[in-house]
Amino acid sequence: MTQGLIDSTLATLGDVLSPHGPAVQAAAKSFAPGDFSVHFFLQLAVILLTCRVVGWLGQKLLGQPQVVGEMIAGVVLGPSLLGLLFPELQGALFPKETKSVLYAGAQLGVGLYMFLVGTTLKIDHFRSKAKSAFGVSLAGIIAPFIIAVIITPWLIGVPGLFAAGISQLNATLFMGACIALTAFPMLARIINERGLADSSLGTLSLTAGAFDDACSWCVLAIVLATFGGGPGVALLAIGGGLLYVAFIMLFGKKLLAPLGRKVEREGEMSLTVLAITLALFCLSAFLMDAIGIHAIFGGFILGTVMPRGLFVVELKRKVEPLAVVLLLPMFFTFSGLNTRMDMVNSPTLLLIAFGILVASILAKGGACYLAARLSGEDNRTSLGIGALMNSRGLMELIIINIGLQKGIIGPALFSMLVLMAIVTTMMAGPLFEFVYGKKARASGELGAIDARLAADPV
């Protein structure tokens, strides 16, 4: 009897990750609500531990910030590594039925992250360098789109890279946006940690990066609005998006100012103000999702008009740790679950992946370097600008996830672009140090790298 009890207990324990379905013996096995809960908490624990460990290894061994380690951790947990070495374990941890739950958490994480990025955007700071950064920004947009025009007809001809029936125009615009993108949050972090925030190089790079990102997101919005949805969907997306942005920019600061005054008056952000702020974020994200753009647009746009000062300090203190440590890693893992490096499994596909990587580096970094030289910057500063502008980071993962979700690109091209995002992000810091930072530090132009910021993914 005792042995039977032990055997029954072990069998039940071994069955804990299996679908249990409704509480009717004769019913077909399927995922019950409790199954989603069991998987979700286990997935979250594995994601957090893996991101911390890989992030720590990235810092110690490669000198990379935590966020780069988390990008790599997402790929490690996906079919490209864990699924390749231990397919049954990977399938038990991340069954396809639970992807929707993980997706919702990932969107909340990346939406909150972009909301916080929006609250730190210093529009007046950018305006002061708008004219000098225009040439670098323009080069960082034009060259990638020229490259996209050249390579996209070739890519469309390879089965499975783009969706069947996609127009060459939409495919070209999407590729151009992917190559032109600069990871603005990553760029800001690199500039802050290396003591460049008040330098001409830092200001110029930040301003050009902000312009390039804005253009890339506008192009993506157009592609999403016109891809497979018909004129009505396109009109709702583009028209609705423009109306919402206009409303936020014209009236947002005035309408939200009382929240800022209340926080300043009380010396802290009350739970009521926090609840109102998060509710507004959710509504803004909902509106952008509902009209056919994407939730992150709503979060970022709202963030740009939030009250500054103590309000932002308190908001980041209360929300940022949860968003960055708990929620954002879900986005990296969701990206990793869609990354199939095993699909890049032929000489042709490997050549395409390498070609996209090289073309992206030359088009973005090379063009920004040349533009900086033509605008009068010295060679070392121009190389530094090119290195910084080439970083793509989280923003690239966001844009290609949208492309995969909306059916614009296939898993193989998605995997190639994930590889490009990781490599160009890992290059940025070390390359900048090599061409600019090391000599500037030796001459006293720059101080020591801020280790706290280097370990902070935001």
N, C-alpha and C positions, 0 to 999 in steps of 0.2 A: 504493500500500500504506500509506504514511504517513497519507494523508488518510482512508483507511478505518479505520485505528487510532484516529485522532482522533475521527471520527464515532461509532465504536463506544463510545469512552470517554465522550463527551458524552451519548450515548443512555443509557448505564448510569448516569451521574451524574443525569440527569433522571428516571431511574426509581427513584431510591433510596427515595422515600417511597411507592412503589406496593406493594401486597401481592404477596408472592413465593410463598406456598404451599409445599407439600412439594417436594422436589427430584426431581420427576418431570415431564417436559415436558408429558405429556398430561393431568396433573392440573389441576383447576379452580384458578384463582387464588384464594388466600385468605391471611389473615395468618398467617405463620409466627412462631415465637418471636422470631427476630431482628428482624422488623418491629416488634414491640412495643417491643423494646429501642431500636431506632433512633428511633422516635417519642418514647419516654419521655424520653430524654436531650435531644432537641431541644426538646420541650415544656417541660421543666424549665428549660432555659437561657432560653427566651423568657419564661416565667412570671417567673423571678427578675429578669431585666433590666427587664421591663415594670413589675413591682411597685415596683422601686427607683426607676425614672424617674418613674412617676406619683405615687409617694409623695413624692419630692423636690419635684415640681411642686406637690403639694397643700400641703406645708409652706411653700414659698416664696411661692406666689401666694394661697393661701387660709388659711394659718395652721392647717392641719389636721394631726393626727398621722399618722405613717406608716401606721398600720392603716387609716385612712379612705382613703388613696390606694390601698392594696392592695385594698380592697373595690371601689373604682371600676375598678381595673386588671382585676379579674375580669370585669366587665361589658364593658370595652374589648376583651378578647380573645374574647368570645363572639359570638354571632350578631347582637347588638344594634348593634355598631359594626364590628369587623373583618369579621364575616360579611356585613354589609350593604354595606361598601365593597369588600371583596376576598373574595367568597365562595369562590373556588377556592383561594386561599391559606389561608383559615381552615379549609376542608374538608381540605386536605392536611396542615395542622399538627395538627388535632384530629379525625381521622376517628372515626366513631361506634364502630368496633371497639375503639379504645383507651380509651374512657371508663371501662371497668371497672378498668383499671390505675390511671388517674388517681383514680378514686373510692377505691380502697384506700389510695393515698398520702394523699389528702385526709382520710380517716377517721383514719389514723395521726397526721397533723398536728394535727387538731382534738382528737383524744383526748388526745394528750400535752399540748396547750395547757391543756385543762380539768383534767388531772391536776396540772399546775403551779399552776393557779389554786387548786385544792383545797388545796395545801400552804401557800398564803399566807393561807388563811381563818383569822381570829382570832376564834374562837367566844366567848372570854371578853370580848373587846372589844365584840362585838355584844350580849352579855347585859347589859352595863352601860347600854346605851341602849335596851333592848328596849321598856320601857314607854312612853318618850316618842316612840318611832318607830312605835308600834302604829297610831296614828290615820292617819299619813301612808301607812304600808304598806297598811292596810285600804282607804283611799280609792283607792290605786293599783291595787287588785285589783277592788274593787266597781264603780267607774265604767267600766273597760274591759269588764267582763262585761255591764254594763247596755247599753253601746253595742253589744256583740256580739249581744245578744238583739234589739236593735232592727234592726240592719242585715243580720243573717244570712239571715232569710227572703227579703229582697230579693235578696241575693247568690246564694242557691240557685236562684232563678228565672232567673238568667242562665246559659245553656248554657256548659259548659266551665270554669267557675270552680272548682266542687267536683266530686268524683267522682260518677258516676251512682249513685244508690241510697243515698248517705250520709244518715244520719238528721240531722234538724235539730238534735238535741241534740249529736251529735258535731261537727257543723259549727260550732255556736255555741261549744262548749267550745274548739275549736281556734282560732277567731278571737279569743275572749276571752284565751286564753293568749298569742297573738301581740301583741295590743295591750297587755296588762298587763306584758309582759316589760320589764325594765330590764337593760341590758348591764352586769352587775356588774363584770367585768374592766375594761371601758371606764370605768365610773364610778369605780372605784378608781384608775385611771391619771390621770383628770382631777383627782381630789381630791388625789392625791400631787403632781402637777406644779404645782398651784396653791397648795400649802402649806396645805391644809385638813385634813390627816390628823388633827391633834389638836384641831380646832375642833368646836364643837357642831354646826354645819351639816354638816361632813364626816362626823362619826360618825353623826348622825341619817340622812343620805342613804344612807350605806353600809349601815346596819342595815335601813332600809326597803327598799332595793334587794335585799338578800340575802333578806329575807322574800318579796318579790314574785317573785323568780326561783324560789325554792323552790316557791311555790304554782303558778307557771306550768309548771314541769317536772312537778310531780305531776299537774296536769290533763292535760298532754301524755301522760304515761305511761298514764293512764286511757283517753284516746282511742285510743292505739296498742293497748292491751290489748283494747279492745272493738270496734275497727273491723274488721269483716269477718272476724274470726277465730273466732267462736263462744265459748261459755262456757269450754271447756277451755283455749283459748289465753289468754283473759282471766284465768282463775284462775292459770295458770302465770306470766303476766307480773306481775300484781298481787301474788299470794301470794309468788312467788319473789323479786320485787323487795323486798318488805317484809322477808322473812326475811334477805336478803343485807344490807340496810341495818342491820337490827337486830344481825346478827352482827358487822358491821364496827364499829358504834358501841359495842357491848358489849365486844368482845374485840380489836378491831383495834390499838388503841394498845399494849396489853400484849404482843401477839404480835410487833409490829414494833419494840418498844423495844430489843431486842438489836442491831438494825441501827444505831439511833441511838447506842447506847453504843459500838459498835465504831468508828464514824466519829469520835466524840469522843475515844476512846482513841488512835486512830492519827493524828488531826489532819488527816485527809483521807478521801475516799471511794475505796476501792479499786475496781478493775474488777470484782471478784467481787461486792461489795455493789451496785454499779451494775447488774450483770447480774441479780441477784436482784430488785432494785427494778423494773427494766423488765419482767422476767418476770411479776412480780405484777401490774403494770399491764396487761399483755397478757391475763392470765387474768381479771382483773376486767372488762376490756372485753369479752372473749369471753363471760363469763357473762351479762352484761346483754344482749348481742346475741342470745345463744342462747335466752334466755327470752322474747324479743320486745319488749324495751324499746329500748335503744340503747347502743352502746359508750361514748359519752361519759359516760353516767351512771356506769358502772363506774369510769372514770378519775377523775372528779371525787370520787366517794364515797371511793375509796381514798386520794386525795390529802389529804382532810380529816383522816385519822388517821395520816398519816406522821409520824415523829419530827421535831420542830422543832430549832431551833438550827443547829449546823454541818452537820447532815445535809441540811437544805433548802438552805443556802447552797451546799454542794458539788453537790447534785443540780441546782440551777438553773445553776450554773457549767458543768456538763458537758452538760446536756441542752437548756437553754433556747435557746442560739444556733441549734442545729440545728433544733429544733422550730419556732422563730419565723421564721428566715430561709429555711430550705429547705423544710420540710414544710407549714407553715400556708398559704403562698401557693397551694399546690395546691388547698386547700379553697376559697379565694376564686375561683380560676379555674374549678373545677368548678361552683360556684354560678353564675358568669358564663355558662358554657356552657349552663346551663338557663334563663337569663334571656332572654326573647324580648320586648323592648320593642315589636317590630313587631307583636306580637299584640294590643297595646293600640292598636288602629287604627280605632276608631270613636268618635264623640262620646259614646256611651253608656259605653264602656269607659274613656275618658279621664275622664269624670265620676265613674265608680266609683273609679278610682285616686285622683283628687283628694279624693273624699269619704272614702275610707279614711285618707288622709294627715291630713286635717283632724280627722277623728273621733279618730284615734289620738293626735294632739297634745293636743287638748282633754281627752280622757278621762284621759290619763296625767298630762301636765304640769299641766293645769288643776285636776284633782282633788287632786293632791299639794300644789299651791299653796294651795287652799282649806283643806285639812286642816291644813297648817302654820300658817295664819293662825288657825284655830279653836283650835289647841293653844297659842297664845300667842306665836308668833314674829312679829317685825315684818315689814312688807311687803317690804322688800328681801331679807331672809333667806328668806322664803317664796317669792319669785320665783326666788331662786337654787336652792332645793330643787326647785322645779318644773322648772327648766331642766335640772338634772342628772338627775332621774328620767326625763326624756323620752328620754334616749339609749338606743338599742337595739343598735347595733353588731353584733359577731360573733354574739352570742347569738341575735339575730333570724334571722340567716342559718342558724344551726344548726337552729333549730326549724322553719323553713319548708323547709329541705332535707329534713328528716325527713318532713315532710308530703308533699312531692312524691315522695320515694322510696317512701313507703308508699301512695301513691295517694289521699291524702286531698284534695289540691288539684290543680288543673290548671296548665299552664304560664302561662296568662294571669294568674291570681291570684298565682302565685308571683312573676311579674315585678312586679306591683303592690306586693307586700310587700317585695321587694328594694329598690324605689324608696323605700318608706316607711322601711326600715331605714337606707339611706344618707342620706336627707334629715334624719331625726331625729338621727342621729349627728353629721352635719356641723353641725347647729344647736346642739348642746349646749354646746360650748366657747365659741364667740362669744356666744351668748345669755347664758350665765352671766357672762361678762366684762362684758357690757352692763348687766345688771340688778344685779350684785353686785360682781364682782371689781375693776373699774376704780376704783370709789369706795373699796372696802376697801383697795386698794393705795395710793391717794392719801392715805388717812388713816393708813396705817401698820399697819392690822390684818393685812394679808397682805404677804408679801415678793414678790420677783420670781418669775416663772414659771420652773421648772426646765427649761431647754432640753433637757437630756439625756433627761429623762423624756418630754418632749413629742415627742421623735423615736422613742421606744421603744414598739412596739406592745403590749407586755404591761403 
